[in-house]
Amino acid sequence: MDSQLKFAAIDIGSNAVRLLLAGVFEKEYSPTFRKMSLIRMPIRLGDDAFTQKCISDRKVSQLIKTMIGFKHLIDAFQPLDFMACATSAMREAENGPEISKKILEETDIKVEIIDGKTEAQFIFENKSADMFGGSDAYLYVDIGGGSTEITLFSQGRIITAGSFNIGTIRLLEGLVSKAYWKEMRQWLKNYAAPFNSMAAIGSGGNINKIFRLANCKNGRPLSDNKMIKVRRFLKHFSVEQRIRELALRPDRADVIIPALDIYLKIMKWARIRKIYVPQIGLADGIVHILYDKYKALRTE
C-alpha cells in the first residue's frame, strides 16, 4: 500500500518567492514526488539588491508579510519537515543577514542564504536526467534574476558546477559585463569539449513558459531552432502586449527575452542543440533533500 509523506520548501529568489507543498508517495521500487500546491509571490528582490546592494524597507515588509502567510500555510499543511533557502538577491544585499534575522523573529522560519554552488547542487537533487537518455552528458541550467547556475554531470554523477553573475534582472538593468560573459563562455568550452553528445536540462519559470510557447509535448526536448522562433515571436510584442495579449505575468513579460538570450548563448557555447524541460526548480530539489534526510534518519 502506498503511503504519502509531506514536505514543504521555500525558495526566496531574485524575481519571486515560492512556497512548494509536496507529497512523496513511497512505492515498492522508488518514491514518486508530487506537487500538491505551488504559491508564488512576485516580489522581485533583485530590483533593489543588484542596483542598490540593499533591499528596501518596502520590499522587506512585503517579504516578511509573505513569509508570515507561508508559515500559516505550512502549519495547516503539517509537513514532516520544511526548509527555506534564499539565493542571489539575498546573497548580494548587504542587509540580507539582517532580513533573515527579522524573518526568524517574525515567523520562526530559519532562512539559509545559500551560495551559487550549493544552489546548483540542490537543483541537481531533482535527478531529472534519470527521465532522459541518449546523451553522454547533461548540463543542468537554472537561470534566475541574479545568477545562472550550471551543473555538468555524466553517468549519474556531478563532474563540476558553476555559478555566474548573469541573470535576467541583471541583464535588464545593464549589469552584466563582457567579462561575465567571457567567464561563462570559457567555462562552458573547457568542460563541454570532452563530450561528443550533450543535452541541457532547464529549470525555472522562464524555460517552462518558453517550452509552452513553443508548443512542445511533455517529455520531448525543446530545440535551439524553436527557441529562436519563440524569441522572434516575442520581439513583435511590447512588454504591455505580452501581458495583455499573451497572458504573461507582469514579472515574466520583461525577463523572458533576457532568459532566452542566456539559454541560447549557453547552448551555442556548449554545442548543445536541445534542452529538456521537466518543470522543476530549486524548491523541488529542497523537497528531495528533505526526503533523503528523513529516510536516512528512519534507517538509523
SEKOL-404578 format. One line per 4 residues: their letters; for each residue x negated, y, z negated of N, C-alpha, C. Coordinates in nm, 3 decimals, decimal comma, padded with zeros to 5 digits. Atoms other than C-alpha are relative to their C-alpha. Example, Ala and Ser with C-alpha at 12.3 -4.5 7.8 and 13.67 -1.06 7.14 Angstrom:
REM residues 2
as> -00,089/-00,119/00,000/-01,230/-00,450/-00,780/-00,090/00,120/00,000; 00,082/-00,119/00,006/-01,367/-00,106/-00,714/00,077/00,109/-00,073 $
This chain:
REM residues 300
mdsq> -00,085/-00,121/00,000/00,000/00,000/00,000/-00,088/00,126/00,000; 00,077/-00,124/-00,009/-00,133/00,348/00,095/00,024/00,086/-00,124; -00,017/-00,094/00,111/-00,198/00,598/-00,183/-00,052/00,135/00,044; 00,039/-00,135/-00,040/-00,224/00,974/-00,147/-00,071/00,071/-00,115 $
lkfa> 00,075/-00,082/00,094/-00,484/01,187/-00,323/00,006/00,144/00,050; -00,016/-00,139/-00,043/-00,455/01,566/-00,321/-00,122/00,084/-00,039; 00,113/-00,090/00,023/-00,733/01,824/-00,289/00,033/00,136/00,062; -00,020/-00,135/-00,053/-00,745/02,200/-00,225/-00,135/00,067/00,024 $
aidi> 00,124/-00,070/-00,034/-01,010/02,420/-00,063/00,030/00,143/00,040; -00,012/-00,141/-00,037/-01,051/02,796/-00,034/-00,126/00,042/00,076; 00,109/-00,050/-00,085/-01,266/02,950/00,242/00,016/00,152/00,009; -00,003/-00,147/-00,006/-01,339/03,321/00,190/-00,096/00,043/00,111 $
gsna> 00,081/-00,033/-00,117/-01,460/03,417/00,537/-00,007/00,149/00,028; 00,017/-00,140/-00,039/-01,551/03,739/00,713/00,124/00,057/00,065; -00,117/-00,044/-00,074/-01,232/03,754/00,917/00,130/-00,028/-00,075; -00,122/00,038/00,072/-00,979/03,581/00,690/-00,036/-00,085/-00,122 $
vrll> 00,014/00,085/00,118/-00,930/03,399/00,360/00,104/-00,110/00,013; -00,090/00,114/-00,025/-00,780/03,049/00,383/00,009/-00,090/-00,121; -00,022/00,104/00,100/-00,629/02,802/00,142/00,052/-00,124/00,074; -00,044/00,127/-00,059/-00,606/02,441/00,260/00,044/-00,094/-00,112 $
lagv> -00,051/00,103/00,090/-00,388/02,196/00,069/00,003/-00,128/00,082; 00,018/00,120/-00,082/-00,478/01,847/00,187/00,032/-00,127/-00,076; -00,024/00,132/00,055/-00,377/01,488/00,131/-00,097/-00,098/00,061; 00,086/00,107/-00,049/-00,613/01,193/00,160/00,072/-00,132/-00,027 $
feke> -00,071/00,128/00,011/-00,446/00,861/00,230/-00,103/-00,112/00,007; 00,099/00,107/00,006/-00,660/00,568/00,121/00,059/-00,127/00,061; -00,045/00,122/-00,066/-00,614/00,279/00,361/-00,107/-00,108/-00,019; 00,089/00,114/00,024/-00,779/-00,059/00,370/-00,141/00,024/00,055 $
yspt> 00,130/-00,013/-00,064/-01,061/00,039/00,607/-00,063/00,138/-00,019; 00,056/-00,135/00,014/-01,103/00,417/00,594/00,109/00,100/-00,038; -00,101/-00,097/00,041/-00,931/00,722/00,444/00,047/00,087/00,117; -00,055/-00,094/-00,099/-00,706/00,949/00,652/00,021/00,134/-00,069 $
frkm> -00,012/-00,135/00,055/-00,728/01,324/00,588/00,111/00,073/00,074; -00,114/-00,067/-00,062/-00,412/01,524/00,646/00,019/00,140/-00,061; -00,030/-00,135/00,049/-00,347/01,898/00,623/00,146/00,005/-00,042; -00,138/-00,013/00,047/-00,039/01,947/00,408/00,049/00,142/00,023 $
slir> -00,036/-00,141/-00,021/-00,045/02,327/00,429/-00,128/00,081/00,014; 00,115/-00,091/-00,017/-00,285/02,597/00,551/00,054/00,143/-00,004; -00,045/-00,139/00,015/-00,232/02,955/00,432/-00,118/00,091/00,032; 00,109/-00,087/-00,048/-00,435/03,231/00,598/00,036/00,146/-00,022 $
mpir> -00,020/-00,144/00,022/-00,467/03,594/00,489/-00,109/00,078/00,074; 00,099/-00,071/-00,084/-00,636/03,828/00,744/-00,057/00,125/-00,067; 00,052/-00,115/00,076/-00,829/04,047/00,501/-00,119/00,067/00,070; 00,115/-00,049/-00,076/-01,142/04,088/00,721/-00,101/00,076/-00,087 $
lgdd> 00,101/-00,057/00,089/-01,405/04,149/00,456/-00,124/00,046/00,077; 00,117/-00,034/-00,079/-01,669/04,168/00,729/-00,002/00,143/00,049; -00,005/-00,141/-00,044/-01,548/04,513/00,840/-00,082/00,089/-00,093; 00,075/-00,079/00,099/-01,695/04,654/00,518/-00,142/-00,054/-00,016 $
aftq> 00,128/00,061/00,037/-01,975/04,406/00,448/-00,110/00,025/00,102; 00,104/-00,010/-00,102/-02,155/04,433/00,782/-00,035/00,144/00,038; 00,028/-00,141/-00,034/-02,129/04,812/00,825/-00,046/00,081/-00,120; 00,033/-00,080/00,119/-02,150/04,943/00,467/-00,079/-00,077/-00,105 $
kcis> 00,069/00,088/00,096/-02,316/04,646/00,290/00,071/-00,008/-00,134; -00,077/00,000/00,125/-02,042/04,677/00,029/00,148/-00,015/00,037; -00,143/00,019/-00,026/-01,679/04,560/00,018/00,078/00,104/-00,079; -00,073/-00,113/00,059/-01,439/04,848/-00,053/00,095/-00,045/-00,110 $
drkv> -00,093/00,028/00,109/-01,215/04,868/-00,361/00,134/-00,050/00,054; -00,129/00,038/-00,060/-00,909/04,837/-00,134/-00,001/-00,148/00,040; 00,007/00,140/-00,045/-01,028/04,507/00,015/-00,023/-00,094/-00,118; 00,019/00,082/00,120/-01,143/04,378/-00,324/00,136/-00,025/-00,066 $
sqli> -00,133/00,013/00,058/-00,791/04,445/-00,455/00,085/-00,099/00,079; -00,074/00,095/-00,087/-00,639/04,260/-00,155/-00,046/-00,142/-00,025; 00,057/00,133/00,019/-00,874/03,968/-00,209/00,043/-00,060/-00,134; -00,037/00,050/00,133/-00,800/03,938/-00,582/00,149/-00,038/-00,004 $
ktmi> -00,144/00,034/-00,005/-00,423/03,951/-00,520/00,023/-00,131/00,076; -00,010/00,123/-00,079/-00,464/03,680/-00,255/-00,043/-00,120/-00,084; 00,051/00,111/00,081/-00,668/03,464/-00,493/00,095/-00,035/-00,115; -00,101/00,026/00,105/-00,405/03,505/-00,768/00,115/-00,084/00,060 $
gfkh> -00,105/00,076/-00,069/-00,143/03,385/-00,517/-00,043/-00,143/00,028; 00,053/00,134/-00,030/-00,365/03,094/-00,413/-00,005/-00,085/-00,127; 00,008/00,075/00,126/-00,413/02,996/-00,779/00,137/-00,056/-00,038; -00,136/00,048/00,029/-00,035/02,972/-00,828/00,037/-00,118/00,091 $
lida> -00,030/00,107/-00,094/-00,006/02,756/-00,515/-00,078/-00,128/-00,035; 00,081/00,115/00,041/-00,290/02,530/-00,630/00,060/-00,066/-00,125; -00,063/00,054/00,122/-00,126/02,493/-00,973/00,126/-00,079/00,033; -00,123/00,069/-00,040/00,202/02,395/-00,804/-00,031/-00,129/00,075 $
fqpl> 00,039/00,117/-00,081/00,025/02,150/-00,568/-00,060/-00,112/-00,086; 00,062/00,094/00,096/-00,163/01,983/-00,858/-00,102/-00,094/00,066; 00,102/00,086/-00,062/-00,471/01,859/-00,670/-00,089/-00,065/-00,106; 00,096/00,064/00,090/-00,724/01,624/-00,826/-00,121/00,091/-00,023 $
dfma> 00,114/-00,091/00,011/-00,991/01,886/-00,758/00,014/00,108/00,107; 00,002/-00,103/-00,103/-01,047/02,209/-00,567/-00,133/00,075/-00,007; 00,124/-00,077/-00,008/-01,337/02,428/-00,457/00,024/00,126/00,082; -00,008/-00,125/-00,076/-01,369/02,789/-00,337/-00,140/00,041/00,043 $
cats> 00,129/-00,041/-00,054/-01,655/02,898/-00,111/00,015/00,131/00,077; 00,003/-00,125/-00,076/-01,745/03,239/00,033/-00,121/-00,003/00,093; 00,107/00,008/-00,100/-01,958/03,287/00,345/-00,063/00,138/00,027; 00,092/-00,109/-00,031/-02,143/03,565/00,530/00,039/00,138/-00,052 $
amre> -00,038/-00,134/00,048/-01,938/03,873/00,429/-00,036/00,018/-00,147; 00,033/-00,007/00,142/-01,973/03,798/00,059/-00,150/-00,017/-00,024; 00,146/00,015/00,011/-02,336/03,692/00,114/-00,069/00,135/00,019; 00,067/-00,125/-00,037/-02,422/04,028/00,268/00,040/00,118/-00,087 $
aeng> -00,048/-00,113/00,080/-02,214/04,255/00,046/-00,079/00,008/-00,132; 00,077/-00,018/00,124/-02,420/04,399/-00,239/00,086/-00,027/-00,123; -00,089/00,024/00,115/-02,113/04,370/-00,464/00,066/-00,139/00,005; -00,053/00,136/-00,010/-02,048/04,006/-00,363/00,003/-00,074/-00,133 $
peis> 00,000/00,069/00,130/-02,158/03,858/-00,700/00,097/00,062/-00,101; -00,092/-00,071/00,090/-01,957/04,124/-00,885/00,146/-00,038/00,032; -00,135/00,039/-00,042/-01,644/04,034/-00,682/00,030/-00,142/-00,047; -00,017/00,139/00,046/-01,695/03,664/-00,760/00,032/-00,004/-00,149 $
kkil> -00,022/-00,006/00,145/-01,711/03,752/-01,129/00,142/00,047/-00,032; -00,136/-00,052/00,019/-01,386/03,954/-01,104/00,104/-00,108/00,031; -00,093/00,107/-00,038/-01,211/03,664/-00,927/00,008/-00,104/-00,111; 00,004/00,099/00,109/-01,322/03,427/-01,204/00,079/00,051/-00,122 $
eetd> -00,071/-00,059/00,115/-01,192/03,665/-01,474/00,151/00,003/00,022; -00,143/-00,019/-00,029/-00,856/03,721/-01,300/00,074/-00,131/00,028; -00,069/00,120/-00,049/-00,784/03,371/-01,169/-00,053/-00,131/-00,056; 00,066/00,122/00,048/-01,019/03,123/-01,339/-00,049/-00,087/00,116 $
ikve> 00,056/00,072/-00,115/-01,140/03,026/-00,989/-00,146/00,042/00,017; 00,143/-00,027/-00,022/-01,517/02,997/-00,953/-00,026/-00,001/00,150; 00,031/-00,010/-00,143/-01,627/03,116/-00,609/-00,150/-00,020/00,020; 00,140/00,023/-00,033/-01,952/02,976/-00,474/-00,033/00,075/00,129 $
iidg> 00,047/-00,070/-00,120/-02,127/03,214/-00,232/-00,109/-00,088/00,060; 00,093/00,098/-00,057/-02,298/02,963/-00,002/-00,083/00,061/00,113; 00,085/-00,049/-00,109/-02,588/03,022/00,237/00,041/-00,067/00,132; -00,039/00,048/-00,132/-02,567/02,956/00,609/-00,026/-00,147/00,023 $
ktea> 00,033/00,143/-00,018/-02,739/02,616/00,599/00,102/-00,087/-00,073; -00,100/00,075/00,078/-02,501/02,494/00,327/00,134/00,001/00,072; -00,125/-00,012/-00,076/-02,207/02,623/00,530/00,001/-00,097/00,117; 00,010/00,091/-00,114/-02,327/02,428/00,834/00,015/-00,146/-00,045 $
qfif> -00,007/00,138/00,050/-02,368/02,110/00,626/00,141/-00,035/-00,047; -00,138/00,023/00,044/-02,020/02,150/00,473/00,090/-00,029/00,120; -00,080/00,019/-00,121/-01,870/02,179/00,822/-00,030/-00,138/00,061; 00,041/00,130/-00,052/-02,067/01,870/00,929/00,070/-00,115/-00,074 $
enks> -00,064/00,106/00,079/-01,895/01,672/00,650/00,130/-00,050/00,063; -00,121/00,045/-00,069/-01,586/01,654/00,874/-00,025/-00,123/00,087; 00,039/00,118/-00,081/-01,778/01,393/01,078/00,088/-00,016/00,124; -00,088/00,003/-00,118/-01,574/01,486/01,385/-00,058/-00,082/00,114 $
admf> 00,061/00,071/-00,112/-01,826/01,322/01,616/00,036/-00,147/00,001; -00,044/00,140/00,005/-01,700/00,983/01,499/00,114/-00,024/00,100; -00,114/00,014/-00,092/-01,399/01,053/01,725/-00,045/-00,005/00,146; 00,043/-00,016/-00,139/-01,609/01,112/02,037/-00,122/-00,087/00,028 $
ggsd> 00,116/00,081/-00,036/-01,860/00,901/02,223/-00,058/00,044/00,133; 00,055/-00,024/-00,133/-02,086/00,908/02,525/-00,111/00,102/00,009; 00,110/-00,098/-00,005/-02,345/01,171/02,428/-00,112/-00,043/-00,095; 00,116/00,031/00,085/-02,697/01,132/02,285/00,002/00,081/-00,129 $
ayly> 00,002/-00,091/00,114/-02,646/01,426/02,054/00,116/00,098/00,008; -00,109/-00,099/00,007/-02,390/01,682/01,940/-00,047/00,123/-00,075; 00,019/-00,124/00,075/-02,405/02,043/01,832/00,132/00,037/-00,064; -00,115/-00,059/00,069/-02,153/02,142/01,567/-00,019/00,151/00,005 $
vdig> 00,009/-00,146/-00,008/-02,082/02,510/01,628/00,119/00,062/-00,071; -00,106/-00,072/00,071/-01,886/02,726/01,387/-00,033/00,149/00,007; 00,023/-00,143/-00,017/-01,854/03,094/01,478/00,094/00,077/-00,091; -00,078/-00,083/00,090/-01,740/03,330/01,207/-00,012/00,146/00,037 $
ggst> 00,011/-00,143/-00,025/-01,712/03,705/01,181/-00,141/00,052/-00,016; 00,134/-00,051/00,029/-02,064/03,744/01,046/-00,113/-00,088/00,044; 00,110/00,089/-00,037/-02,263/03,438/01,143/00,049/-00,117/00,083; -00,025/00,123/-00,075/-02,285/03,135/01,365/-00,083/-00,111/-00,062 $
eitl> 00,068/00,115/00,061/-02,368/02,800/01,207/-00,005/-00,111/00,104; 00,017/00,108/-00,099/-02,510/02,528/01,432/-00,071/-00,118/-00,068; 00,061/00,121/00,054/-02,583/02,172/01,322/-00,020/-00,098/00,115; 00,031/00,098/-00,104/-02,758/01,931/01,558/-00,010/-00,137/-00,065 $
fsqg> 00,016/00,134/00,053/-02,710/01,564/01,495/00,002/-00,102/00,112; 00,009/00,110/-00,095/-02,781/01,239/01,674/00,003/-00,131/-00,078; -00,012/00,132/00,063/-02,698/00,877/01,588/00,050/00,010/-00,145; -00,068/-00,010/00,129/-02,483/00,988/01,294/-00,077/00,071/-00,109 $
riit> 00,073/-00,071/00,106/-02,747/01,191/01,112/-00,039/00,141/00,046; 00,039/-00,137/-00,030/-02,838/01,558/01,091/-00,148/00,005/00,038; 00,139/-00,021/-00,043/-03,153/01,645/01,286/-00,049/00,133/-00,056; 00,034/-00,132/00,053/-03,155/02,013/01,194/00,126/00,087/-00,003 $
agsf> -00,112/-00,095/00,005/-02,923/02,304/01,112/-00,054/00,142/00,003; 00,042/-00,140/-00,008/-02,948/02,674/01,189/00,115/00,094/-00,029; -00,099/-00,105/00,028/-02,766/02,985/01,071/-00,052/00,130/00,062; 00,044/-00,120/-00,074/-02,776/03,301/01,284/00,094/00,117/-00,028 $
nigt> -00,078/-00,121/00,030/-02,661/03,657/01,211/00,068/00,054/00,126; -00,076/-00,037/-00,120/-02,443/03,660/01,521/00,143/-00,045/-00,025; -00,140/00,032/00,027/-02,069/03,678/01,460/00,090/00,095/00,077; -00,093/-00,078/-00,083/-01,758/03,820/01,623/00,016/00,144/-00,050 $
irll> -00,014/-00,136/00,052/-01,720/04,119/01,390/-00,129/00,078/00,020; 00,129/-00,067/-00,025/-02,092/04,197/01,415/-00,010/00,046/00,145; 00,005/-00,039/-00,141/-02,060/04,197/01,795/00,089/00,120/00,027; -00,093/-00,113/-00,019/-01,757/04,429/01,784/-00,060/00,129/-00,054 $
eglv> 00,058/-00,120/00,065/-01,949/04,666/01,555/-00,136/00,039/00,060; 00,129/-00,029/-00,063/-02,261/04,659/01,778/-00,118/-00,028/-00,092; 00,103/00,028/00,101/-02,470/04,500/01,501/-00,084/-00,124/00,033; 00,081/00,116/-00,039/-02,624/04,210/01,697/-00,113/00,048/00,090 $
skay> 00,116/-00,049/-00,076/-02,975/04,299/01,813/-00,046/-00,105/00,101; 00,057/00,092/-00,099/-03,161/04,146/02,107/-00,085/-00,106/-00,069; 00,085/00,094/00,075/-03,394/03,984/01,853/00,083/-00,116/-00,055; -00,087/00,106/00,052/-03,100/03,790/01,702/00,033/-00,101/00,111 $
wkem> -00,031/00,087/-00,113/-03,003/03,656/02,045/-00,122/-00,084/00,038; 00,124/00,069/-00,038/-03,366/03,568/02,122/-00,030/-00,115/-00,096; 00,024/00,103/00,102/-03,398/03,375/01,795/00,090/-00,122/00,025; -00,093/00,110/-00,026/-03,086/03,169/01,871/-00,036/-00,075/00,128 $
rqwl> 00,034/00,061/-00,128/-03,188/03,108/02,231/-00,121/-00,093/-00,013; 00,122/00,079/00,017/-03,535/02,984/02,132/00,027/-00,125/-00,081; -00,034/00,113/00,087/-03,393/02,761/01,857/00,072/-00,108/00,081; -00,077/00,094/-00,081/-03,146/02,601/02,099/-00,087/-00,069/00,104 $
knya> 00,087/00,058/-00,104/-03,406/02,550/02,373/-00,096/-00,102/-00,062; 00,095/00,090/00,067/-03,651/02,391/02,128/00,065/-00,132/-00,039; -00,061/00,120/00,057/-03,407/02,149/01,969/00,086/-00,079/00,099; -00,083/00,071/-00,098/-03,187/02,065/02,270/-00,084/-00,072/00,104 $
apfn> 00,086/00,053/-00,107/-03,480/01,987/02,502/-00,017/-00,152/00,000; 00,026/00,145/-00,004/-03,541/01,624/02,390/00,119/-00,087/00,042; -00,119/00,081/-00,025/-03,183/01,513/02,466/00,050/00,015/00,144; -00,048/-00,001/-00,139/-03,057/01,414/02,812/00,146/00,039/00,010 $
smaa> -00,142/-00,035/-00,004/-02,687/01,439/02,732/00,044/00,048/-00,138; -00,041/-00,062/00,125/-02,540/01,664/02,469/00,137/00,064/00,018; -00,130/-00,067/-00,001/-02,189/01,787/02,384/00,008/00,088/-00,123; -00,020/-00,087/00,117/-02,068/02,055/02,146/00,132/-00,037/-00,067 $
igsg> -00,124/00,012/00,075/-01,804/02,035/01,875/00,024/00,136/-00,065; -00,028/-00,135/00,049/-01,638/02,366/01,790/00,100/-00,001/-00,114; -00,098/-00,012/00,109/-01,463/02,464/01,470/00,033/00,147/-00,023; -00,042/-00,137/00,029/-01,270/02,770/01,362/00,118/00,043/00,085 $
gnin> -00,123/-00,046/-00,064/-00,964/02,966/01,467/-00,017/00,045/00,143; 00,018/-00,050/-00,137/-01,113/03,122/01,781/-00,005/-00,112/00,103; 00,011/00,108/-00,099/-01,211/02,799/01,955/00,130/-00,080/00,008; -00,130/00,068/-00,004/-00,877/02,642/01,856/00,096/00,074/00,094 $
kifr> -00,088/-00,080/-00,086/-00,694/02,930/02,027/-00,044/-00,007/00,146; 00,054/00,011/-00,137/-00,923/02,916/02,333/00,042/-00,133/00,061; -00,038/00,134/-00,043/-00,851/02,543/02,358/00,146/-00,003/00,046; -00,142/-00,003/-00,035/-00,476/02,608/02,359/00,026/00,085/00,124 $
lanc> -00,017/-00,086/-00,117/-00,504/02,893/02,611/-00,045/-00,071/00,129; 00,051/00,075/-00,117/-00,694/02,655/02,843/00,090/-00,118/00,035; -00,094/00,112/-00,021/-00,402/02,405/02,819/-00,069/-00,136/-00,001; 00,070/00,129/00,012/-00,635/02,125/02,714/00,082/-00,098/-00,082 $
kngr> -00,069/00,105/00,076/-00,499/01,794/02,586/-00,084/-00,037/-00,122; 00,070/00,041/00,121/-00,586/01,687/02,232/-00,089/-00,121/00,028; 00,094/00,110/-00,019/-00,892/01,463/02,227/-00,086/00,014/00,124; 00,078/-00,023/-00,122/-01,014/01,587/02,565/-00,091/00,121/-00,019 $
plsd> 00,090/-00,115/00,019/-01,314/01,822/02,588/00,041/00,120/00,084; -00,020/-00,127/-00,070/-01,299/02,183/02,699/-00,128/00,029/00,077; 00,120/-00,024/-00,082/-01,536/02,259/02,989/-00,040/00,148/-00,005; 00,048/-00,139/-00,007/-01,751/02,571/03,021/00,073/00,078/00,109 $
nkmi> -00,073/-00,069/-00,108/-01,571/02,649/03,350/00,138/00,046/-00,045; -00,132/-00,040/00,051/-01,232/02,651/03,176/-00,014/00,117/-00,098; 00,023/-00,110/00,095/-01,375/02,877/02,905/-00,023/00,132/00,074; 00,025/-00,120/-00,082/-01,497/03,122/03,170/00,133/00,052/00,057 $
kvrr> -00,132/-00,040/-00,053/-01,145/03,121/03,324/00,086/00,065/-00,109; -00,075/-00,059/00,111/-00,988/03,190/02,983/-00,052/00,141/-00,029; 00,059/-00,132/00,025/-01,231/03,480/02,934/00,048/00,101/00,104; -00,047/-00,089/-00,109/-01,139/03,630/03,275/00,147/00,036/-00,020 $
flkh> -00,143/-00,021/00,024/-00,769/03,588/03,194/00,021/00,102/-00,112; -00,017/-00,088/00,115/-00,801/03,761/02,854/-00,045/00,143/00,029; 00,052/-00,133/-00,032/-01,002/04,051/03,001/00,102/00,088/00,073; -00,105/-00,076/-00,070/-00,692/04,151/03,203/00,094/00,070/-00,098 $
fsve> -00,090/-00,054/00,102/-00,516/04,240/02,876/-00,078/00,085/-00,100; 00,058/-00,078/00,110/-00,588/04,513/02,626/00,024/-00,077/-00,130; -00,021/00,066/00,130/-00,605/04,416/02,258/00,148/00,004/-00,037; -00,142/-00,015/00,032/-00,250/04,551/02,213/00,086/-00,096/00,083 $
qrir> -00,075/00,091/-00,088/-00,126/04,348/02,513/-00,019/-00,146/-00,042; 00,025/00,138/00,047/-00,290/04,031/02,377/00,090/-00,032/-00,120; -00,088/00,019/00,117/-00,090/04,080/02,057/00,145/-00,010/00,045; -00,141/-00,011/-00,039/00,237/04,173/02,227/00,041/-00,107/00,101 $
elal> -00,040/00,089/-00,110/00,235/03,956/02,541/-00,051/-00,144/-00,014; 00,056/00,135/00,015/00,013/03,661/02,446/00,022/-00,057/-00,139; -00,032/00,043/00,137/00,128/03,643/02,083/-00,124/-00,038/-00,082; 00,119/00,020/00,082/-00,228/03,654/01,945/00,014/00,080/-00,129 $
rpdr> 00,001/-00,075/00,126/-00,267/03,756/01,581/-00,083/00,127/00,018; 00,078/-00,123/-00,013/-00,392/04,115/01,545/-00,148/-00,018/-00,033; 00,141/00,019/00,037/-00,712/03,993/01,376/-00,067/-00,109/00,085; 00,058/00,094/-00,097/-00,765/03,733/01,653/-00,019/00,069/00,135 $
advi> -00,003/-00,060/-00,134/-00,691/03,955/01,954/-00,129/00,072/00,037; 00,121/-00,076/-00,033/-01,006/04,166/01,925/-00,128/-00,082/-00,008; 00,124/00,078/00,018/-01,255/03,892/01,828/-00,011/-00,121/00,094; 00,001/00,123/-00,079/-01,160/03,617/02,073/-00,100/00,006/00,117 $
ipal> 00,098/-00,011/-00,109/-01,372/03,751/02,363/-00,144/-00,003/-00,053; 00,134/00,018/00,059/-01,682/03,803/02,143/-00,030/-00,146/-00,035; 00,019/00,142/00,033/-01,630/03,443/02,025/-00,033/-00,081/00,126; 00,027/00,068/-00,128/-01,615/03,320/02,387/-00,141/00,028/00,048 $
diyl> 00,134/-00,038/-00,044/-01,934/03,511/02,467/-00,108/-00,078/-00,076; 00,097/00,074/00,081/-02,118/03,341/02,179/00,000/-00,148/00,041; -00,009/00,141/-00,039/-01,991/02,993/02,270/-00,066/-00,024/00,136; 00,053/00,019/-00,135/-02,080/03,036/02,638/-00,152/00,013/00,004 $
kimk> 00,146/-00,013/00,007/-02,433/03,154/02,557/-00,063/-00,125/-00,062; 00,052/00,120/00,065/-02,489/02,860/02,321/00,001/-00,118/00,098; -00,012/00,113/-00,092/-02,365/02,612/02,582/-00,099/00,012/00,117; 00,095/-00,022/-00,110/-02,578/02,767/02,856/-00,143/-00,031/-00,045 $
wari> 00,138/00,017/00,047/-02,897/02,771/02,648/-00,030/-00,143/-00,044; 00,020/00,139/00,042/-02,844/02,416/02,519/00,029/-00,098/00,113; -00,034/00,080/-00,119/-02,747/02,290/02,869/00,117/-00,095/-00,030; -00,121/00,075/00,035/-02,404/02,178/02,746/00,114/00,045/00,090 $
rkiy> -00,109/-00,034/-00,092/-02,106/02,161/02,982/00,138/-00,019/-00,062; -00,133/00,025/00,058/-01,826/02,056/02,742/-00,006/00,010/-00,152; -00,011/-00,014/00,145/-01,706/02,120/02,389/00,130/-00,067/-00,047; -00,117/00,063/00,061/-01,469/01,909/02,177/00,053/00,091/-00,110 $
vpqi> -00,063/-00,091/00,097/-01,222/02,093/01,955/00,095/-00,081/-00,090; -00,085/00,084/00,086/-01,094/01,870/01,671/00,085/00,078/-00,101; -00,082/-00,087/00,086/-00,933/02,170/01,492/-00,030/-00,022/-00,149; 00,046/00,009/00,139/-01,137/02,154/01,174/-00,087/00,122/-00,031 $
glad> 00,083/-00,112/00,040/-01,334/02,409/00,974/-00,063/-00,025/-00,135; 00,069/00,009/00,128/-01,516/02,483/00,652/00,088/-00,061/-00,108; -00,091/00,050/00,105/-01,211/02,416/00,431/00,018/-00,151/00,012; -00,014/00,145/-00,021/-01,172/02,068/00,587/-00,125/-00,072/-00,052 $
givh> 00,124/00,059/00,049/-01,539/01,997/00,512/-00,004/-00,004/-00,152; -00,005/-00,004/00,147/-01,488/02,103/00,149/00,086/-00,115/-00,053; -00,089/00,110/00,043/-01,199/01,853/00,118/-00,073/-00,134/00,008; 00,078/00,124/-00,012/-01,428/01,575/00,246/-00,100/-00,012/-00,116 $
ilyd> 00,098/00,000/00,110/-01,691/01,673/-00,014/00,069/-00,034/-00,133; -00,074/00,026/00,125/-01,432/01,674/-00,295/00,043/-00,146/-00,008; -00,043/00,140/-00,001/-01,304/01,332/-00,188/-00,120/-00,093/-00,028; 00,120/00,082/00,023/-01,659/01,186/-00,176/-00,043/00,006/-00,146 $
kyka> 00,035/-00,018/00,143/-01,727/01,330/-00,523/00,095/-00,082/-00,088; -00,101/00,075/00,075/-01,403/01,179/-00,655/-00,027/-00,151/00,008; 00,025/00,143/-00,024/-01,488/00,840/-00,501/-00,125/-00,046/-00,077; 00,124/00,034/00,070/-01,842/00,846/-00,649/00,025/-00,012/-00,151 $
lrte> -00,030/00,004/00,144/-01,706/00,922/-00,999/00,082/-00,124/-00,035; -00,089/00,114/00,024/-01,447/00,645/-00,966/-00,078/-00,132/-00,004; 00,076/00,126/-00,006/-01,714/00,382/-00,889/-00,109/-00,009/-00,106; 00,105/00,002/00,105/-01,945/00,479/-01,177/00,037/-00,095/-00,113 $
